[in-house]
Amino acid sequence: MTNFAGLAVGLLIITAAAGYGDFLGRLLKTGLQAGATGLALRIAVGLVFLGWMMFWLLLAGSTSAIWFAGLLLPGILCATLQWRILVHDLGSDLQGIWPLLAIAMVLFAVDMLAASMPVFDADSNAYHFALPLQFLARGELFLIPRAVDGAAPLLFQAFYALPLQLGGEFAMLATAKLIVWVLVLLIYGVARPLCGRWMAGALALIFLTMPAVIYGLSAGQVETRIALLTFAAAALIFSMRENPTIGRAVLTGLLCGGVAAAKFTGLLYAAAAGLMLVAVLRRPSWIAAAAVAGLIAGGQWYGWLWLETGTPLFPMFAGPPYWGASHAAEFSQRILQSEAVLPGDFIGLITYPYHVFMATNPGFEADRTGLGPALFALLPISLVAAIRWCRQGTLRSAANWSEAARLGLIFSGIVLLFYILWWFFGASQRVRHLVPVIPLVMLILGVAAHRACQSRPACALLGLVLLLSAGIQAGGWAFFHRATAGYIISGSDRAAALQQDLLDYDAIQWMAENFTDDDLLVLMERRNNFYLGQPFYRISSDMERLVSNGQNDTDPRRFLSDLTALGATHILFHLIDNPAFSVRDDGNGSVLVLYEDVDSLGVEGSGIGRFHQLVMKLLRDGCGKIVHLSRTQRKMSRTLAQSSAVDEMVIIVRLVEDGCAYPAAFDDDPVRRGHTDWTGQPRLKLPGW
């Protein structure tokens, strides 16, 4: 499928979302406004509805293009019938800022060009895009009992299956990017009445060029998409001070439910927004209606997890066969503790913004996926407005609140509540996990800074701050899109780009030519999963236990039994050259020759973990045969086009019973194959593949 057709699919999905959002708004008599704000709010609501429907379609096994097209048609029809209302006032909202619109058009065009590139982002290859591909290949939703990125609420991963089925990879990437552009429109729409067109446009573009947003926008990171739902919910709560209706309360609950359905930390935002909704409305029946809407919109994922794993918050409270005490200890030590750079106490809560701004620890990922300088540059100017409001008594009585002060108080309440909950209950301190509330922070500081400028010198200072911030972030944007420029200049040769930058490209090509429909690959590598053309299961020493390869698992017999129970036939793993072993050709193929005991090889920096040791033991004991050997270059960041790389061997091992030292391990039935995308049939062919 051509890129134009893929983009058309993405636009049709956004159109359907707008139609469904408008229908729900009319049904609930919300009285949503027209213009940029109203259009973006309707799309946000419609996206939650589409994601909700995708859960049920995937669960029912209704994954054909006919079902998905049928899901879109009513929404497109609603949008077509109401298109005058949907776009009413949109043109007038955008008048007078043509230079900013021109910049936005350039950024949008580059984004769409970037969508034509193969996906090299590790997280997107591992699960954001790999999961919808596996669901479609299997023809249904199924449980992958892996913590964090498998057994979790997957609203957007399920939603991505919609454009992937209808338009292929480009349609999926384009749709993911369009969602963020809807957020940009919403930021502009909410800010415009409070601080003017130019300031609103500047804030929207500055948000778009934040490093964390650029990074998330490049592929399937859900935080930047969740931000649309969080900001839309906050905007509706803000609007209910002047125009309270039960319909808006229900839509707020629906959006908060969507946030919870997208990620476990969405529960924290739902709690924060819910508390602010209580403070704003003080109407128990309306609040109850919002809670029910949230439960309907997000509860299905938690109910499904509960039925499948025994707990709605996997791996918390989980037990056999998917979890155990030893795995919980390793998960806590190697994942949760490693993500907690600062102590989770009150001092850490207060000092975290400083550490993020100064990038004092690489664990924050504040250098390449940080927030940029704009927020910190706007902070002192916005404090002037806050001090002025306090001196004038503006904040003493709700009757005296200006719209700007009201927005600042409501948004600040949501942000602070979420930040406190996230700090004490969140699993990771990476700053990009705060992206869902960054648009709220941007509006708080931007609107306050605008209100603080009541003289020409002050306005000039604010303009200089915005210009410098935009310039710095534009440089980061240009650096990030070096890879996009190189791809376009080289003629958009997709095969060449994959060959150059896809980890394990040669191995993947070999598997495509040699694997049968009965084969199942097991691997630990996560950077190539989206491009695997055969059924696979990605294991982890920390986040799953179907295959025993944790720190205390040294028995290759049990390892092989677990692989057999999974239905595995092949293993892919990487090795770094090491004097303790060699891989050489003995005339009958490649063999592993050991010069030291396998258990002594797992030292820091060797690239050998427990998984590698266990696979090497299978080779040593005659239970595996090397059927493919190639080499690859592991770059620090392919997304950022960093050139430093580590040379590694890529080895594919076929499990063999003949000659195995423990053949009884092959007697186990593949009882856990249901947690893979194996069907015994050729994989579904998607558009453009």
Buried (B, 14 or more C-beta within 10 A) or exposed (E): BEBEBBBBBBBBBBBBBBBBBBBBBBEBEBEBBBBBBBBBBBBBBBBBBBBBBBBEBBBEBBBBEEBBBEBBEEBBEBBEEBBEBBBBBBEEBBEEBEEBBEBBEEBBEBBBBBBBBBBBBBBBBBBBBBBBBBBBBBBBBBBBBBBBBBBBBBBBBBBBBBBBBBBBBBBBBBBBBBBBBBBBBBBBBBBBBBBBBBBBBBBBBBBBBBBBBBBBBBBBBBBBBBBBBBBBBBBBBBBBBEEBBBBBBBBBBBBBBBBBBBBBBBBBBBBBBBBBBBEBBEBEEBBEBBBBBBBBBBBBBBEBBBEBBBBBBBBEEBEEBBBBEBBBEBBEEBBEEEBBBBEEEEEBBEEBBEBBBEBBEEBBBBEBBBBBBBBBBBBEBBBBBBEBBEEEEBBEEEEEBBEBBBBBBBBBBBBEBBBBBBBEEBBBBBBBBBBBBBBBBBBBBBBBBBBBBEEEEBBEBBBEBBEEBBEBBBEBBEBBBEBBBEBBEEEEEBEEBBEEBBBBBBBBBBBEEBBEEEBBBBBBBBBBBBBBBBBBBBBBBBBBBBBBBBBEBBEBBBBBBBBBBBBBBBBBBBBBEBEBBEBEEEEEEBBBEBEEEBEEBBEEEEBBBBBBBBBBBBBBBBBBBBBBBBEBBBBEBBBBBEEEEEEBBBBBBBBBBEEBBBBEBBEBEBEBBEBBBBBEEEBBEBBBE
